[in-house]
Amino acid sequence: MSAKIIEVNEENLDKYGLFCRKSYMREEGNKQKVDWLKNQIKAGLRYHQLLVHERGKLNSRGFIEYIPGEFTWRGISAKGWMSIICLWVTGKAKEQGHGSGLLNKAIEDAHEKNMYGVVAMAADKQGWLPSPDIYEKNGFERVDEYEPYFSLYVKRFDKDAPNPKFNQNFNENLKEYGEGITILYTHQCPHIKNMIDEIKEFADKNNLLLSLKLLESAEDVQKYAVHPYGVFSVILNEKLITYKPGMRKETLGRLKENL
């Protein structure tokens, strides 16, 4: 199974599209992601897709998205580090070394830019992020934890560099949101728009107050996020329900349980 990794940028984005929801490029969530991506490329974001030859054609089977830490959209303090936002490999392409290949793109870029190294969030199977395995086998070390199942890993180039860390303002931020449902969201993930629509319908059916807060910048995420995932959170009566933008049934189920 031959494969290649290509950098997606403003010049070839129309040709390759996004990895996520590739069949829905004309829908609003994907359009929002495309606009977000183009804007973040100017801040140093890089987006690489894994293309695998299957049945005579190239199919997208993974991607990595990363950005200098001072502009990260995760709830971490990581200035001077290259911050991985997303890393995914799917289907038969898993366990073929492609995840490491994508990861090496971030490592190479961080070296070229003379950064401290690369930082990434990991989680167990419930966390909707890569497991620690991919990072540990590529020489990353754990430097911070956030209960119940998140870890922060670094590939260090400078032994004297300050460790990145999870932000400490999540619980205080959570107290700012009162009765009803509050959604903190960005345009980083194309799944978010559909999830918001589902929650709007749920709120209407249950006569719940719904408030939406768009986090328009990486600075907003650092200031207002209630969870390390950063780009999406659903809050009900001051309780965090989910941060996973692609888990419709799980989210609606948790909302019902907590009414």
ABEGO torsion letter per residue (X at the ends): XBBBBBBBBAAAAAAAEBABGAAAAABAAAAAAAAAAAAAAAAGBBBBBBBBBBGGBBBBAEBBBBBBAAABABBBBABGBBBBABBBBBEAABGAGAAAAAAAAAAAAAAAAGBAEBBBBBBBAAAGBBBAAAAAAAGBBBABBBOAABBBBBBBABAABBBBBBBAAAAAAAAABBBEBBBBBBAABAAAAAAAAAAAAAAAAAGBBBBBBBBABAAAAAAABABAAGABBBBBGGBBABABAABAAAAAAAAAAAX
